[in-house]
């Protein structure tokens, strides 16, 4: 296999671990959660001290995407090697449920109302819809080839799925759990991030080295930003003014001004950054660096790495924050 093909095969597993942000409630500790792709742990980070509180052992390796439930009561993790989702109680740190899904689940998104979790199953080319009360799959939705990222609209009405190798985006109606539209994309659509006003979705095009901006109402690709290096995960600040994008091939994170749609900074981080998560106040960005086994904390005022948390799992894949 040629070196480029080997990289693409590897990056198809690293693509876009997205940031999942939740509103504060009874579970308001400033915690972060990091999954280990090549290990079998979820690390719990106290963000006030940037110290790992505990490492939760999961019975499956290949832990991919993470999502914190809107209530903050649970963290859900995609168990890629086991074709299942593990549900972790954020108080006891115990795995309370294991939910079978499709082949090679890689990313999870909750609808904002918390009623349903959607899972992208990259090897079975479908999405599992899970009732969060019963912890059971209520629908399996066929999508495009190699779905790798998933995001719910703010009004709970739709779920978007990026299909890495069919170069399109599937739009699922959450009332019917059927695909209502398919949007064409550039090469290798991977990470997705919704704008805070609910009007736009940003999509990283891993193989086209770009980020596209889609109008959520029309499905029209309005703009494309270039100058990235195998961009995967991306996240928007709460005020909507900045977009942070992981440059997987250049060990950096790009800051984008969303008004001018231009790259305003490239921040050096560890090797193979694959997940970006922004804090609820917009002051901090956390980045998992898979090949460095580290987590970088970026100060968004200075665009400098404030802290590097070492030895946080083996191939730390995805980061999810709770505020």
C-alpha positions as CSV (number, residue, x, y, z in Angstrom):
1,X,0.0,0.0,0.0
2,X,1.3,3.5,-0.9
3,X,2.2,5.8,2.0
4,X,-0.6,8.2,1.1
5,X,-3.2,5.4,1.1
6,X,-1.9,4.1,4.4
7,X,-2.4,7.6,5.9
8,X,-5.9,7.9,4.5
9,X,-6.8,4.5,5.9
10,X,-5.5,5.6,9.3
11,X,-7.1,9.0,9.2
12,X,-10.5,7.5,8.3
13,X,-10.4,6.3,11.9
14,X,-9.2,9.6,13.3
15,X,-11.3,12.1,11.2
16,X,-13.6,14.2,13.3
17,X,-14.2,13.7,16.8
18,X,-16.5,16.5,17.5
19,X,-17.0,18.7,20.5
20,X,-20.2,18.1,22.5
21,X,-21.2,21.0,24.7
22,X,-23.9,20.8,27.4
23,X,-25.7,23.4,29.6
24,X,-25.0,23.5,33.3
25,X,-27.3,21.8,35.8
26,X,-26.9,19.6,38.9
27,X,-23.9,18.1,37.2
28,X,-22.0,21.4,36.8
29,X,-18.5,20.3,37.7
30,X,-16.0,21.6,35.1
31,X,-15.1,18.2,33.8
32,X,-13.7,17.0,30.5
33,X,-13.7,13.4,29.2
34,X,-11.2,11.9,26.9
35,X,-11.5,8.5,25.1
36,X,-8.5,6.3,24.3
37,X,-8.6,4.9,20.8
38,X,-5.9,2.3,21.3
39,X,-6.6,1.6,24.9
40,X,-9.7,0.9,26.9
41,X,-10.2,3.9,29.1
42,X,-12.1,7.1,29.4
43,X,-10.1,9.7,31.3
44,X,-11.9,12.2,33.5
45,X,-10.2,15.6,33.7
46,X,-10.8,18.2,36.4
47,X,-10.6,21.3,34.2
48,X,-10.0,23.6,37.1
49,X,-6.7,21.8,37.9
50,X,-6.1,20.0,34.5
51,X,-5.5,16.8,36.5
52,X,-6.9,13.4,35.6
53,X,-9.4,12.5,38.4
54,X,-9.7,8.9,37.3
55,X,-9.5,6.5,34.3
56,X,-12.6,4.5,33.7
57,X,-11.9,1.1,32.3
58,X,-14.2,-0.1,29.5
59,X,-14.5,-3.7,28.3
60,X,-13.8,-2.8,24.7
61,X,-10.8,-1.2,23.0
62,X,-11.1,1.2,20.1
63,X,-12.9,3.9,22.0
64,X,-13.9,6.6,19.6
65,X,-16.4,9.5,19.9
66,X,-17.7,10.8,23.3
67,X,-20.8,12.8,24.1
68,X,-22.1,14.2,27.4
69,X,-25.9,13.9,27.8
70,X,-27.6,17.3,28.0
71,X,-28.4,16.7,31.7
72,X,-24.8,15.9,32.4
73,X,-25.8,12.7,34.1
74,X,-24.0,10.4,31.6
75,X,-21.2,10.2,29.2
76,X,-21.7,8.0,26.2
77,X,-18.7,6.5,24.4
78,X,-18.5,4.7,21.0
79,X,-16.9,1.2,21.5
80,X,-15.7,0.7,17.9
81,X,-14.2,-2.7,18.4
82,X,-17.3,-4.0,20.2
83,X,-20.0,-2.5,18.0
84,X,-21.7,-0.9,21.0
85,X,-22.2,2.2,23.0
86,X,-21.1,2.4,26.6
87,X,-23.1,4.6,29.0
88,X,-21.1,6.0,32.0
89,X,-22.6,7.5,35.1
90,X,-20.8,10.8,35.7
91,X,-21.3,10.5,39.5
92,X,-20.2,6.9,40.1
93,X,-18.0,6.5,37.0
94,X,-19.6,3.1,36.5
95,X,-20.6,1.8,33.1
96,X,-24.4,1.3,33.6
97,X,-25.4,0.2,30.1
98,X,-23.9,-1.3,26.9
99,X,-26.1,-0.8,23.9
100,X,-25.5,-2.8,20.7
101,X,-25.4,-0.7,17.5
102,X,-24.1,-1.1,14.0
103,X,-20.6,-2.0,12.8
104,X,-17.7,0.2,14.0
105,X,-19.5,3.1,15.7
106,X,-17.4,6.2,15.8
107,X,-19.4,9.2,16.8
108,X,-22.5,10.1,18.9
109,X,-24.8,13.2,19.0
110,X,-27.7,13.9,21.3
111,X,-30.6,15.9,20.2
112,X,-30.6,19.1,22.4
113,X,-33.8,18.0,24.2
114,X,-31.9,14.8,25.3
115,X,-34.6,12.4,24.1
116,X,-32.5,10.6,21.4
117,X,-28.9,9.8,20.8
118,X,-27.7,9.2,17.2
119,X,-24.7,7.0,16.4
120,X,-22.6,7.0,13.2
121,X,-21.7,3.4,12.3
122,X,-18.9,3.8,9.7
123,X,-18.6,0.2,8.6
124,X,-22.3,-0.6,8.2
125,X,-23.1,2.7,6.5
126,X,-25.9,3.5,8.8
127,X,-27.0,5.5,11.9
128,X,-28.5,4.1,15.1
129,X,-31.2,6.2,16.8
130,X,-31.3,5.3,20.5
131,X,-34.1,6.3,23.0
132,X,-32.2,7.7,25.9
133,X,-34.7,6.6,28.5
134,X,-35.0,3.0,27.5
135,X,-31.4,2.8,26.2
136,X,-32.7,0.9,23.2
137,X,-32.3,1.3,19.4
138,X,-35.5,2.6,17.9
139,X,-34.4,3.0,14.3
140,X,-31.5,2.2,12.0
141,X,-31.1,4.7,9.2
142,X,-29.1,3.9,6.0
143,X,-26.9,6.8,5.0
144,X,-23.8,7.2,2.7
145,X,-20.5,5.5,2.7
146,X,-18.4,5.6,5.9
147,X,-20.4,8.0,8.1
148,X,-17.9,9.5,10.5
149,X,-19.4,12.5,12.1
150,X,-22.9,13.5,13.3
151,X,-24.5,16.6,14.6
152,X,-28.1,17.6,15.7
153,X,-29.7,20.9,14.8
154,X,-30.6,23.2,17.7
155,X,-34.3,22.8,17.1
156,X,-34.1,19.0,17.5
157,X,-35.7,18.5,14.0
158,X,-32.7,17.1,12.0
159,X,-29.5,15.2,12.4
160,X,-26.7,15.7,9.9
161,X,-24.2,12.9,9.0
162,X,-21.0,13.4,7.1
163,X,-20.1,10.5,4.8
164,X,-16.4,10.4,4.3
165,X,-16.0,8.3,1.1
166,X,-19.3,9.1,-0.7
167,X,-18.6,12.8,-0.4
168,X,-22.0,13.8,0.8
169,X,-24.0,14.7,3.9
170,X,-27.2,12.8,4.9
171,X,-30.0,14.9,6.5
172,X,-32.1,12.8,8.9
173,X,-35.6,13.9,9.9
174,X,-35.8,13.1,13.6
175,X,-39.6,12.7,13.5
176,X,-39.5,10.0,10.9
177,X,-35.9,8.8,11.3
178,X,-35.5,8.8,7.5
179,X,-33.1,10.6,5.3
180,X,-35.0,13.6,3.9
181,X,-32.1,15.1,1.8
182,X,-28.6,14.4,0.7
183,X,-26.2,17.4,0.2
184,X,-23.2,17.1,-2.0
185,X,-19.9,17.8,-0.3
186,X,-16.2,18.2,-1.2
187,X,-13.7,15.3,-0.8
188,X,-13.7,13.6,2.6
189,X,-16.4,15.4,4.6
190,X,-15.6,14.6,8.3
191,X,-16.1,17.0,11.2
192,X,-19.2,19.1,11.7
193,X,-20.1,22.1,14.0
194,X,-23.3,24.0,14.2
195,X,-23.3,27.8,14.5
196,X,-24.7,29.0,17.8
197,X,-27.6,30.8,16.0
198,X,-28.7,27.6,14.4
199,X,-28.4,28.9,10.9
200,X,-25.1,27.4,9.6
201,X,-23.1,24.2,9.8
202,X,-19.4,24.1,9.2
203,X,-18.0,20.9,7.6
204,X,-14.3,20.0,7.4
205,X,-13.3,18.3,4.1
206,X,-10.4,16.1,5.2
207,X,-9.1,15.2,1.7
208,X,-9.8,18.6,0.1
209,X,-8.0,20.5,2.9
210,X,-10.9,22.9,3.3
211,X,-13.9,23.8,5.5
212,X,-17.3,24.4,3.9
213,X,-20.1,26.5,5.2
214,X,-23.7,25.3,4.6
215,X,-27.0,27.1,5.1
216,X,-29.0,24.8,7.3
217,X,-32.4,26.0,5.9
218,X,-31.5,25.5,2.2
219,X,-28.7,23.0,2.3
220,X,-26.7,25.3,0.0
221,X,-22.9,25.3,0.4
222,X,-22.4,29.1,0.7
223,X,-18.6,29.3,1.2
224,X,-15.5,27.2,1.3
225,X,-12.4,28.2,3.3
226,X,-9.0,26.8,2.2
227,X,-5.5,26.6,3.7
228,X,-5.9,23.6,6.1
229,X,-4.0,20.4,6.3
230,X,-6.3,17.3,6.5
231,X,-8.8,19.1,8.7
232,X,-10.9,16.9,10.9
233,X,-12.6,18.0,14.1
234,X,-13.9,21.6,14.5
235,X,-15.7,23.6,17.0
236,X,-17.3,27.1,17.2
237,X,-17.0,29.5,20.1
238,X,-20.3,30.2,21.9
239,X,-20.5,33.7,20.5
240,X,-20.1,32.4,17.0
241,X,-17.1,34.6,16.1
242,X,-14.4,32.0,15.9
243,X,-14.0,28.5,14.5
244,X,-11.2,26.2,15.7
245,X,-10.1,23.4,13.3
246,X,-7.7,20.5,13.9
247,X,-5.1,20.2,11.2
248,X,-4.3,16.5,11.4
249,X,-1.4,16.6,9.0
250,X,0.4,19.6,10.5
251,X,0.2,19.2,14.3
252,X,-1.7,22.5,14.6
253,X,-5.1,24.0,15.2
254,X,-6.4,26.8,12.9
255,X,-8.4,29.7,14.2
256,X,-10.9,31.0,11.7
257,X,-12.7,34.4,11.8
258,X,-16.3,33.5,10.9
259,X,-17.1,37.0,9.6
260,X,-14.3,37.1,7.1
261,X,-14.0,33.3,6.7
262,X,-10.2,33.6,6.9
263,X,-7.6,31.8,8.9
264,X,-6.3,34.2,11.5
265,X,-3.9,31.9,13.4
266,X,-2.3,28.4,13.4
267,X,-1.5,27.2,16.8
268,X,1.1,24.4,17.2
269,X,-0.1,21.5,19.3
270,X,0.9,17.8,19.5
271,X,1.2,15.2,16.8
272,X,-2.0,14.1,15.1
273,X,-4.6,16.4,16.7
274,X,-8.0,14.8,16.1
275,X,-10.5,16.4,18.5
276,X,-11.3,20.0,19.3
277,X,-13.7,21.1,22.1
278,X,-14.5,24.7,23.1
279,X,-15.5,25.6,26.7
280,X,-18.9,27.2,27.3
281,X,-17.4,30.6,28.0
282,X,-15.2,30.4,24.9
283,X,-12.0,31.0,26.8
284,X,-10.5,27.6,26.3
285,X,-10.0,25.0,23.5
286,X,-9.0,21.5,24.4
287,X,-7.3,19.4,21.7
288,X,-6.5,15.6,21.8
289,X,-3.1,14.8,20.2
290,X,-3.3,11.1,19.3
291,X,0.3,10.3,18.5
292,X,1.7,12.5,21.3
293,X,-0.7,10.9,23.9
294,X,-1.4,14.4,25.2
295,X,-4.2,17.0,25.6
296,X,-3.5,20.6,24.8
297,X,-5.4,23.5,26.5
298,X,-5.4,26.6,24.3
299,X,-6.1,30.1,25.7
300,X,-8.4,31.7,23.0
301,X,-7.4,35.2,24.0
302,X,-3.7,34.6,23.3
303,X,-4.0,31.6,21.0
304,X,-1.2,30.0,23.0
305,X,-1.1,26.5,24.5
306,X,-1.5,27.2,28.2
307,X,-1.1,23.6,29.5
308,X,-0.2,20.2,28.0
309,X,-1.6,17.3,29.9
310,X,0.7,14.3,29.3
311,X,0.0,10.6,29.1
312,X,-3.8,10.9,28.8
313,X,-4.6,7.5,27.4
314,X,-3.1,5.7,24.5
315,X,-4.1,7.5,21.3
316,X,-6.5,10.0,22.9
317,X,-9.2,10.3,20.3
318,X,-12.1,12.4,21.4
319,X,-12.7,15.1,24.0
320,X,-16.1,16.1,25.4
321,X,-16.7,18.9,27.9
322,X,-19.3,19.5,30.5
323,X,-19.8,22.9,32.1
